Amino acid sequence: MSDPKIDSGKRTWIIASGCAGAVGVGFAAVPFVGSFQPSERARAAGAAVEADISALKPGEKMTVEWRGKPVWIIRRTPEQLAELPKVDGLLADPKSARKPDELTPLYARNEGRSIKPEVLVVVGICSHLGCSPSDKFTPGAQPSLPDTWAGGFLCPCHGSTFDMAGRVYKNKPAPDNLEVPPHMYLSDTRLIIGEDKKA
Amino acid sequence: MATYKEAPPDATAPQKLLNWVDNRFPLSKLYNEHLGEYYAPKNFNFWYIFGALAMLVLVIQIVTGIFLVMHYKPDASLAFASVEYIMRDVPGGWIIRYMHSTGASAFFIVIYLHMFRGLLYGSYRKPRELVWIFGCGIFLALMAEAFMGYLLPWGQMSYWGAQVIVNLFAAVPFVGPDLALLIRGDYVVGDATLNRFFSFHVIAVPLVLLGLVAAHIIALHEVGSNNPDGIEIKAKKDARGIPLDGIPFHPFYTVHDIFAASIFLMIFTAVVFFAPEGGGYFLEYNNYIEANPLKTPAHIAPVWYFTPFYSMLRATNDLMVNVLCAVLGVAGVLGIVKGGFGAKGKLALAIAAIVGVVLLKAFDAKFWGVVVMGGAVIILFFLPWLDRSLSKSIRYRPSWHAYVYGVFVFFFLVLGYLGAQPPSDVGNYVSQIGTFLYFGFFLLMPWWSRMGTFKPVPDRVTFAAH
């Protein structure tokens, strides 16, 4: 036990076999870590969904599920549209310039973030931590909102606010605007979400 | 290697049996080291019951958990109904479930008080650093356990709480979204997430927890318990090598702890029978609604034991990041002017401060919120090296130190209260102040803990026989 002489040849082999063992454990870990990834079934889910907006009245919102997430379709009133440019100065990203490829398709990079000015289509998931914001369409003072509230959405989790185009207000936890999903009109009243005409 | 010991010829049958076992397994040795001849300071007070109570709650959680798993279904389409089935149709199911849900809150009450005791009497100071670190590991494992367990009933709060916490990981720059995907196992919180959280909650984390509890106790029994005077009792021993101020754990402290356990169980069962929801704090009302991925409840808050940290997360917005930049700048300037570093040290400090500010501005406030929330827990691990006061125990520190602790505890409670409330501007400013005080308490500890006039620490523990 207390022999001070070290057999360096033996020690080299011990280290080498230890390293070989570690490499083996590393390879054995691959399938286990890999199993954390989404399964093939989860990957396959996520087809485009159709929505009929003929019954949607101005000022109303409908929700459809796409890839497990809520997608909101809102027919905005002319008053709500008129408010949009007025709040530009209060917004973090009024021109949808941040991460445009992920959040705002080319055809929605406008003031209303929509193809048709009145119809807004956004994924109703806050860009902060994934809660679904609540509707706060009525303008004016109310709890958790400023007195000059122009109408929009309030995230109940951390208080982020969004305007009627899903654009986030400044100095809020959420960094980005709400995502506009790829979508297109099949007819005047039929929308498909999850697909668009690729330019 | 011990040689085989023969039992004395006049030994009784039980003594012979014990001798037979002791020659094959160190039963008497373990009993003596941890109970019969473990000498604990004789001046323990009320604050010293929470370690034993934490063990009791751990046992309650494990036993009730085993029985819940017999009836629960970890499937997104069945989970919510299976919990209701346990509550309504399984004989005795309701009480087992309420014991488990109340136990979770009781666990955190006991652990927070146990940690506060450590803070009061400097129980983390040399040579008990590892006892404290294993304890912080237990706290972290417990948080993971509680969080994953909370998803299992698959109610609205379960779902949206998990959604928020998993998305915290997505805020990490570069690898975040992939990391969140690995945790969820799907693009949204769903069946895959529920199943893996179930696996972690019932087997993986409890195993880690038990290992850490064993390490915590082994380390404690190696160095010996601290006491309200913060005096090392091992420094004064009698002729037999037994600490003069020590008494064997059994029977003295087993009686003490059994008495505490009786009182605790009265309160615990009162909650289980009369207020199992704890006024909406132990079991949130929204969790009696099945998870709906399309609708977040109007008011969402984590369970009470996470709310102080949740407040800190919410407090971190762009304003907070700007203030942090300013604090970093001031700290850098102060360090350069007053720190007494050499030219290289000053340059390094200036560069570090500038890099810090650049990083703060480069990433979203969202990411820093996550860092603040995680940092608030991680900073506890460093406490043994942050506290540099001359006396371990609050009893012999300058009197004003008690007020520092008072302010710390007060703001921790305020943060906890605000975290359970809907977001508001005033609440947010108060949370920001609270966050600064929380971190200030720890990060400035190397300085403030040495200031003031310390009182003389006695040689022997203060103890009046009762």
Interface residues (C-beta under 8 A of the other chain):
Chain A: V33 F36 Q37 P38 S39 A42 G46 T63 E65 R67 G68 K69 P70 G124 H128 L129 G130 C131 S132 P133 S134 P143 S144 C155 P156 C157 H158 G159 K170 N171 K172 P173 A174 P175
Chain B: W160 Q163 V164 I165 V166 N167 L168 A170 A171 L181 L182 I183 R184 G185 D186 Y187 V188 G190 A192 R196 P293 L294 K295 T296 P297 A298 H299 I300 L313 R314 T316 N317 D318 L319 D364 A365 K366 G369 P422 P423 S424 N428
